[in-house]
């Protein structure tokens, strides 16, 4: 699955999101909880999501002998930046990129789909305050302030990206790029994909046999027949981020539980329908568990 490319107007929260949730960040939440030490999952991989915060300034200026930016524009920009994005797209989960107009145009010319987060035009004062809080100098603040309307208009006139406005009248979590807004983005993608599927393909679930080995792009179900339960394994970073665990208990098929089980799988993109005889103790299952077990 190719990385999701996310462009963002300054002070929308992409750098903070990267610092807290990227496995590449020394300040991510897992290292913070682990007293600053690296944290690993049960497979020995670094904990965190494969998120890059790709700073265009690393590509737009000629470097000196010490690797520092000079005042000379790099003539290879923005194509060198686009080449870097293309190189990372197959290995990362999210790549945050610049919202500069030349970068957005280059993304379009290279047929790279992307999302862009930006404020409403009437949120100028709030954004100016954000710039000051995060320590931007007055030259930068004046530049954004003087061109505010033009920058927002240019984004809104652009029909290529998928646009997301961070409203100030939404709950606080929706006013920045964070797990809430990003989860909603990927959840919309998941549901949009599901809605394209033929409803006639809905899989009827009558027991553990029908669940064992069932999988989609993000999840796979494994069944422990001896214990009459199952686990929903995550296959992608999106899955780990949105639904970090999933357990199907011995009560999965009970009359008072099967609708909950069905909904849990549907939330994870499985097009399933549990077939239950509610007059019975719980629905018959083909094999692996006796009706009196569990």
N, C-alpha and C positions, 0 to 999 in steps of 0.2 A: 504494500500500500504506500503510495507516494506521500511525502510530507504535505501537510496543509501549510500553505504560505499565508502569513498574516502580516499585513501592513497596518501601521497605526500612526495616527497623528501624535505629535509629541505630548507627553504627559498623560497618555491613556493607560499606562500601567504595564507595558510589555516588559520593560527591564526588571521591574519588581517581580512579575510573574516568572520570568526566567530565573532570577536569583533564588526564588523559593521552591520551584518545582523541577528545574532542570538537573539531571544527573551530573552535568558538567560544571555546575555552580558550587563553589566551596561554601556557599551560605545556604544551601537548600535545607528544607525542613528536616530531612532525615539526618544530615550531618549535625544540625543544630541539636536535635534530640540525642545524638550520640556524642555529645561533648566535643563537637568539632572534628571527630574522627570519621573516616570513610565508613559508609554503611553498605552492606551487601545483602542480597536476597538469598534464598535457600540454594540457588544454583551457583552462587559465587559471583553474580553480576552486580555492578554498582546499582544501588537503589536510586530511583528517580526516572523522570521521563526524558526521552531523547529530544530535547528542545534546544535550538540554537537562537541566540540573539545576534543577528548578523549586522554589524555596524558598517554602514556604507562608507563612513569616513576612513575606514581601513583600506578602501579600494579607490577612493576618489582623489587622493593626493600622492604625489611622488614621495618616496621614502628617502631619507638620507642614509649614510653609511651605518648608522646605529639603529636603523629601523623605525625612526621617528618620522612623522609627517612633516613635509616642507610646505611652503606656501605655493608650490607649483602644482597645478591641476594635472592629474594623470590622464593622458590622452586616450588610454584604453578604457576609461570609465564612460558609461556604465556597463559595457559588455563584460569586463572582467568580473564585475559584481554578479551579473547574470550567470556567467559560467560557474562561479562559486556556488550559487544557489542550485543550479542544475546538478552539479556534482554531489550535493548533499541531499537532494530530494528523495532518493531511494533508501537512504539510511536513517533519516530522522523522522520524528513524529510531527513536530511543528518547527517552522523556520520563521522567525520574526524578521521583517525587512523594513527598509526605509519607506517613508511615505512621500519622498521627493517626487515631483512630477516626472523628472527624467527617468527615475527608476520605475515608476508605474507604467510609463509609456514603453519602456524596454521589456517589462514583464508581458505586456500586451503583444508587442511585436514578436516576442519569442513564444507566444501561445502558452504562457504559464498562468493558470487560473489562480486567483488569490482573493482573500477577504480583506476588507479595510474597515477599521474601527476609527470613528472620529466623533467630535462633539457637535452639538447643534450650534448654529450661528449665534444664538442668544446666550450661550454659555461662556462668552469671551472672558468676563470678569473672573469666573471660577477658574478658568484655565490659566489666566495670568497669575492668579494666586498660587496655583499648583507649580508654575514655573519658579516663582519666588521661593516657595517652600523647599523645592528640590535643589535650589542653589544656582539656577541659571543666571548668567550675567545680564545686565541691563541692555546691552547691545542685542543679545539674542531675543530678549523679551520685547524690545521695541520693534525688531524685525517681524516677529510673529504678530504683534499687535497691529502694526501698520498694514499688514497684508492679510489680516484675519478673514475678512469677507471673501477676498479672492481665493484664498486657500480652500475654504469650505465650499465655495461655489464650484471650483474646479473639480473637487471630489464628487460633488452631487451631480455634475454634468457628465461625469464619466460613466458610461453604461457597461464597461467591461468587468469591473470587480463586483463581488457580492458585498453589499454595504451594510454596516451595523452602526447605528447611532447610539452613543452612550448618553441617554437622557438624564437630565438632572432631576426629573420628577419620578424616576424609578427608584426602587429600593437601593440602598447604598452599594450593595454588592454588584449592581448592574451599571455602576458609573465608572468602573475600571475594568480592564482586562484581568480576569481572575478565574479560579476554577468554576464559578457559577456561569459566567458568560461563555467561557470556552466549552464547558460541558454542554450548554444549550446549543452551541454551534454544531458540535459533533453529533449530538442527539438528533438535531434536525436532519443532518445528513443520513443518519441511520434510518430514521422514519421515512424520509423521502425515498430511500432505496427500497424499503419494504413495501411502500404503497404502489410501487411499479410492478410488484409481483402479482401474478394471476391468483385471485382468491381461491380458484379451484385447486391450487397447489397446497392448500392448508392441510397439514399432516394431522391425522387423527391419532391421539395418544390414548391407548387402552391399558398400558402397563409399562414396566421397566424395559421390556424388550424394545418398545417403540422409542424409548429415550436413549438407550445405550448407543453411544457413538454419534448421536445427532450433533451436527455442527453447522456453523455459518461463518461469515468472514471474521467475526470477533470472538466467538465462544465455541467450546466443545464440551459435551456432556459425557461423563464417564460414570458407570454404575457399578457399585459394589454389591454383587448379588448375594454374597454371604450375609451381609449386614442389612440388605434391603434399603439402601440409600444411594445417593448420587452426589456428584460435585460438578459445578459449572466452571470449567477452566477458562481462563483468559488467554487469548491468542495474540492480542495486540495491545499496544500502549494505551489506545483509547479505552479498551475494555478494562484494563487495570486502573485507569484513571476514574472511569465512571462507575464501575461495579467491581470493586476489588475482591469480592468473594461471592460465592453462590453455593448454597447447600440445599440438597433435596432430601428431606428427612424421611423416616419410615412412615410418616403421616401424609406424604405427598399425594396419595390417591384417596385419602379419606373424604367422605362427603362434605365435611365441614372445612376441608383444606384444599381440595383439588382446584377450586377457582383461584385461590391465592397462588398455587403452583403454576397454573396456566398463565396468570398475569405476570408472574416473575419472569417466565420464559419469553413472553411476548415483549416485555420491556427490553429484553436483550436481543430482540430482532428475530426470534423464532416464530414462524407462522404456524402455530399449533392450536389444536382444540382438544381439550381433555373430554373423553367420552365416559360419562359416569352414570351408573345406575344407583341413584340416591336411596333406593329402597333396600339396597344391600349394605353390609357393614362397610365395605369400601369396594372400589371397582375391581372386577376380576383381572388378574394379570396372567400372562401366558405361562411364564415359568420363572423359577428363581426364588420365589417367595410363596409360601403357602398362605391361604386366607387367614389362618389362625396365628400367623407369625407377626412379629413387629409390634 
